[in-house]
Amino acid sequence: MKNRVWTLIFIPFLLFYALPTGAAETEDRKWQDESMYYLMVDRFNNGDIKNDYEVNVQDPKAFHGGDFLGIINKLDYIKDMGFTAIRLNSIFDNEENGYHGKWIQDFYKTEEHYGTMDEFKQLVKEAHKREMKVVIDFEINEVGPNHPWLSESDKKNWFHEQKKGEPPYLNQDNQDVKNYLIDAAKWWIKESNIDGYYLGNTDLASESFIREFVKEVKGAKDHFYLLGGVQSDDPVTIAHFQEMGIDGFIDYPLSKNIRPIFDQVDNSLSDLITNKEKIMADYPDPYLMGSVMDTDDMIRFTHNAVAKNQHPGPRWKLALTYLYTTPGIPIVYYGSEIALEGGEGEANHRQMDFRTDKELIDYITKLGELRGKYPSLTRGTLELLAEENELSVYKRTYEGETTVIAINNSSESQNITVPSKLLEENKELRGLLSDDQVKGSDKGYTLFLDREEAEVYILAEKSGLNIPYVIATIAVYGAFLTFIILAWRKSKKKRAQGE
């Protein structure tokens, strides 16, 4: 009796909270749906002091103690921010002070400062338990400057002739070199079950090697992701390598365009979307490109903002809003969530600090939540709707779902009207970062944004009296009251008979 009463009481509330959100139905997860956190193992978190050999945190060129166990201990921290994948620098055995992973000695061993092979396997397992994918950097062009191969007479043909001031580059046209790199790459997939590789300086490698590497490595595991990097910032050059089968590349042309826009307030956003559309047109699959503000080989975005006397928090919020809401896989470099400072070289590789203000972390978490909830933000078309000076509005549309993004890079509050012809009429825009609500009118949708703020809206039916819901509620409550009355009469009758 009591359970039936409570069930009837809760039905109206269930009806109320089951109102449609406007989000498209979730589909099978694809790489373009991911958001990636890129970290340097040595500079992230020290979880095991037993592998701290010759560690010196005061020396920017020495090992600092970060390891696989340290990452495992922070996987929830990364996942809670909404990241669905992590990328690690090269984890292979390195020469002395090779904290960055680029001075490889042995492709079949883990760097001892990072931990053991078993600990790395555990890292991958723990990430997969959290439905997070793991990508590692795989060096295809170089080994350490003192690698034994360089002094072995039978391996002279393993390297190109060294030019002054440059490292010795591997000769991938040599069949032995080609076999070694491909076999090692496949071995790591089989041993550890990783989900992807980053291939730096792809443009330095032999094209025939790249094609064979792609074929063999992708054949080793379904849906394996290959991310590349080239020294050129020409989209056409990057597209040439993407056509070889590498899924995506770090979108340096994008970074080159947007970093100077967002590192200072009152910069015009007029080229924000038009440049993006031009770049997208050049790539075979722009949705698989890696969108970045920072990497390990450039001056940190925070440094640029501070150099211009800007508060880095608002600068990062606007930049990340753009990164998360335009086509491409957002790849966020460790420390960005705390606006970590850093100049060139080792100054970029500062130690992560987890004792810091959480405001920016909370903002990234919200962006990650929206990106995971609304497929239009990862799969949708891109269209500029309106722009005036430092304020831009664009939309993403996918299978009936439309999100609208507004970014105000101005030091003044501004409003802007999106004409009705560019959005469906008689609807409303509901703010997803705040509680803003904009109803459509004959003129269109007028958005108001405070200075240095952004908003993500979902286009939805106008809120108001929901007639079907009201009728259903009345019917449920009517049935509930009828039930109570009948139960009361029955109870009263039993008591009377008992007397």
N, C-alpha and C positions, 0 to 999 in steps of 0.2 A: 504493500500500500504506500508506504513512505517513499520507496524508490520511484513509483509511478508518478507521484506528486512532483518530486524534484525533476524528473524527466520533462514533464510538461512545463514546469517553470523555466527550464533552461532552453527550450526550443526557440522562443523568440530571440533570445540573445545569440544563439547559434545562427539564426537567420540574419541577424544584423551584422555580425562579424564575417559572414560569408559573402558579403557584397563584393562584386568583381573589382580587382585592383587595376585592370587594364594591361597587365603584363601578359606577354605571349606565353604560350605553353612551352615548358622547358623541353629541349630536344637533346639528342645525344651530344655529349661534350666533344668539342673540336679544339685544335690548338689555337684557333683565333679567339676562343673564349677564355683563354688563360690570361693571368696577370702574373708576372715573374719578379721575384726578388733576387737580385744579383749580389753575392757577397764574396769577399776574400776570406778564405778560411782562417788564415793566420791572424787577421785583424778583427775578427768578429767576436768570438767568445771562447775563453779557455775553460774547458771542462775536465781536463786531466793533467795535473802538474807532473805526472810521471814521464811525459814525453817532452818536457821543457828543456831540451838540450841547448846549451849556449843561447838562451833567450835573453834579450836585452830590450825591454820596453822603452828605454830612453834613446835607443839608436833607431832612427827611422829606416835604416837599411838592413836591420837584423830581424830575426824571427821574434814575434811578440807572444806566442803561446797559444793562439787559437787552434782549435782542432775539431775533429768529427764529433766527439762527445759534446763539445760546446755547442755545436749546431743542433744536435739532437735535443739538448736541454732548452733550446730556443725555438723549436719547430712550432710550438703552440703560439708563441709570440708572433711568428711570421704568418701563420694561418689565421690568427685572430684579426690581422690587418686585412684579410681578404685575399691574400696571395694564394694562388693555386699551383705554383711551380717555383722551384728555386734553381738558380744557376750558380755553380761554383767555379772558381778559377781552376786551372790545371792542378790535379791532385797527385800527379806522378812524382816519383822520387827525384829530388833536385839537388843541385850542387850547394855548397856552403852559401848561406845568406840568400838562397833562392826562395824567399818567403812568398814571392808573387807567383811561383809555379812555372816560370818560363824557362828556367835553366835545367831542362830535363836530363837526368842521367839514365833512368831506366823506365821504359813505358809499361813494364809489368809489375811495378811495385808502387805502393803508396808512399808519399813523403812521410818520413818517420816522425817529423814534428806534428803532423796532422793526426796520426794514429795508424792502426793496423787495417789490413784488408777486411777483416771481420767487422771492425768498427764502422768501416765505410758501408759495408753491406747492411749493417744494422741501421745506419742512417737512411739508406734507401728504403728499407722496409718500414721504418717509422714514418717516413714521409708518405709512402704509399698508404699506410693505415689511415692517414689524415687526408687521403685523396689528393695528395700533392705530388707533382711530377718533379723529376730531378734531371737537370742538364749540367754537363761538365764541359769545361774547355778542353779541346783536344788539339795539341800543337801538330800541324802538318808540315811546317816549314823549317823549324829550327830545333836544335838540342842545346845543351849547355855549352858555354864557351870553352870548357875544358873536358869535353866528353871524350872518352877513350877512342871512339871511332875516328876522331880527327888525327890520331897518331898511328892508326892501323893501316899498314901498306895496302892490304887487300880491300880497303874501303875508301880509297882516294876518289873513286868514281861515285861515291855516295853523296858528294857535295859539289856544288857549283864553284867555280873559281871565285875566291873571296875578293871583294872590292874593298878599297881603303875605307875604313870607318864603318864598315858593315859587318854583321855576323856572317858566319858560313851558312849558306842556305842548302837544305837538302835537295838532292837531285831526284825528283819524283819520277823522271823518265827512266831512271835505273830500275830495272825490274825487281831487284832485291829490296831496294828502298820502298818501292810501291807495295810489295808483298808484306814487308815488315809493318808498315803503318796500317794497312788494311786489316791484317791479322790481329794486330794489337787492338784496334778499334772494335772489332767483332768480339774479341776475347773479353773485353770489359763489359760489353752488353750481356754476354752469356753469364759471366761471373757475378755481376752485381745487379742486373736488371734495370739499369738506368734508362731514361726515356729520351735523351737527346744529347747532341754535341754542339758546341760552338766552335767554329773553325775560323780563327783569326787570320787576317791577311790572305784571304782566299785568292786575291789577284796575283799573289807571288807564286802560286802553285801552277804546275802543269795542268792544262785544261783536260788532257786525256786522263790524267790521274784523278782529277776532280770527278769526272764522269764515272770512272770505274769505282772510286771510293763511294760515291752516292749509291750506285747500284748495289754494291756488296753490303754496305752498312744498313741501308734501308731494308735489304732482304733478310737481315738478321733479326728484326723485330718489327711487328706491325705498328704502324702509326709513329714510327721513330721520327723525331723532329731534328732537322739540321738547320742551324742558324749560322750565318756567315758574317764576316766583316771584311770590307775592302778599304784600301787607303784613299780611294777616290770618293768625292762627294757628288759625283755625277750620276743622277738616277739611271741614265741609259746604260752606263758601265755596270752598275749594280744589277740592272735587269738582265744583262747578258749572262751573268753568273747564276741568277735565279732560274734562268731557262735551262741550265745544266742539271737541275733537279734539287738544288739546295732550296729548302722551303722558304726561308726568309732571310733578310739581312738586317743588321743594325742600320736604321734609317738615319745615317749621318746628314743627308741633305735636309731632312726634317729638323734635326737638332740645330743645324746651321741657321735655319730660318726662324725658329721659335725662341731660341735662347736669348737673342738680342731684343726680342719683343717683350718677354716676360721679366727680364732682370731689372726692369725699371718701370715705375708707374708713369702713366700718361704717354706711353708709347702706342702708336696707332696699331690697330688690329686689322687694318684694311686688307692686308695680304695673307691673313691667317688661314682662311679657308681656300682662297684661290690658289695659293702656293701648294696647299695640301692636295687639292684636286689635280693640279698639274703633275705633281710627283706620283700620285696614285695611278694616273693614266699610263705612266712609264713601266710600272711593275706588272709582271704576269699575275701575281696574287698579292695585292697591297695589304690584305687582311692578315697575312702571315709575317709581315715585316715587324721588326722590333723597334718600338717607339721609345726613345730615351731622352732624358735631360742630361744625365751624367753617365760616364763610364770610368773605368780605372785608368784611362790614358788621356784624360782631358781635365782642365781646371774645373773644380766643382762649381755648380750653378750658384751655390750659396756665396762663394768667394766673389763671383762677379756682381751679385746683388749688393753685398756689403761694401764692395769697392765703390759702388755708386750711391752709398749712404742710404740704402733701402733696408727696410725690415724684411728679413728673408721669409718669415712666416706667410704673409699674404702673397708674396711672389711665388712661393712654392704651391700654395693652394690653387692659384689661377693656372699655373703651368700644369699641375697634375690633373686638374679638371679637364683641360684640353687633351692631355695624354690619354686619359681614361675614356674619353667620350668621342674620339675620332678613330677611324679604322687603323688597326695595327695592334700588336701585343705590347702593352705597357711593361717595360722592364725598368724597375726602380732599383737604383744602386744603393747598397747598404749605407745607412747614415742619412739618406735623404729625408727620412721620416723624422729626424731630429735636426734637420738643416745643418748637417755637419760641414764644417769649413774644410778647405783643402785647395792647395795650389797645384803646381806641376810636379810630376814624378812622384817621389815618396810622400810628398806633402798631401797628395790625393788619398793616400792609403792610411789614413789615421785610424786609431783604435776606436771601435764602436763604444758608445757610452749608453747604457740602459737606464741610467739615473737622470732622467731629463723630463722636461715638460711634455705632456701627452696631447696637447691641442692638435698638432699636426698629425700625430698618429691617429687620433680619433677621426680626423677629416679623411685620411687615406682609407681608414676602415669603412667609412660611409661610402666612399667612391667604389670600393671593392664590392660592397654589398649591392649597390645599384648595378654594377657591371655584371654581377652574377644573377641578378633578378630579371633584368630587362634585356632580352636578346637583341633588340634594336641597337644597343650600345656596342655590341660585338660583331653583329652581322648586317646591320642596316646600311642603307644607302646614305650618302652624305650630301646635304644641300644647304647652301647659304640662304638664309631668309631675310636678314636685314643687318645693316651695319652703319654706324655713325661714329666717326672719330675713333674713340677707344672702346667702343661697345660693339660686340658682334653676337649675332644670334644665328644658330644653325640647327638643322634637325637630322635625326636618324630615323629611318622607316624600315620596318621588317614585318612582313606578313600581318598587316593590319595594326601593328603597334607603332606609335610615333613618340619619340622623345625629342624634346626641344632643349637646347643648351644655350645659355646666355652668359657671356663673360664681360665684365666691366673692368677694364684695365685703367680706369680713370681715377683721379684723386677727388672727383666730384660724383655725387649721386646723379644718376641719369635715368631717363625713361626712353623707351623706343617702342614703336608700334609695328607689329607684323601684320601685313595686309591679310584680310580674310581669304583671298584667293590662293594664298600659300599654305593655309591650314584649313581643315574642315570647319565649317561654320557651326554655330549653336552648340559648341562644346566648351570645355574649360581646360586650362593648364594648371595642374597641381604640382606645386613645388615638392621636390623629393629631398632636398638638402635642408629646407626650412618648411614653414607652414604656409608659404605663399600660395595664393589661389587667384587665377586670372580668368575671368569669364569673357567669352568672345562677344563682340558687338558687331554692328554693321561695318565699322571701320576696320575691325580686326582685333588683335590681342595686344594690349598695351602693357609692357613689362616695365617694372621699376626695380632698379638695382642700386644698392648702396655702393659707395666707393670701394674699389678693390674687392669686389665680390662676384661670385658666380652662382648660378642656379641651374639645376637640371629639373625639367618638368616632364610629366607624362600627360599626353593629350587624352582626355577622358570625357565621358558624358557629364553634362552639367549636374551638379549636386542639387538636391532639393527634395521635394516630397516624392517618395518612391511608392507609387500607388500599389503595385503588386505586393510589395513588402507590407504596406499598411493593411491590405486586405488579408494577407496571410497571418499577420499578427493578431488582427481582430478575431479571425477564425480560431486560432490557437487558444487565445484567451477565453473566447466564448465557450470552446469545448472544455477548457480547464475549469471555468466557473460552473458549467453544467455538471461536470464530474464532482466538484466539491459539494454542490447542493445535493445531488443524489446520494453521495456518500454520507453527508450529514443526516439526511432523512432516514437512510437505512440504519445508521448508527442509533438515531433517536428511537426508531421503531423497535430495535433490538433491546434497548434499555427499557422501553415501556413494557415489552413482553417479559423481560426478566423480573420486573417488579410485580 
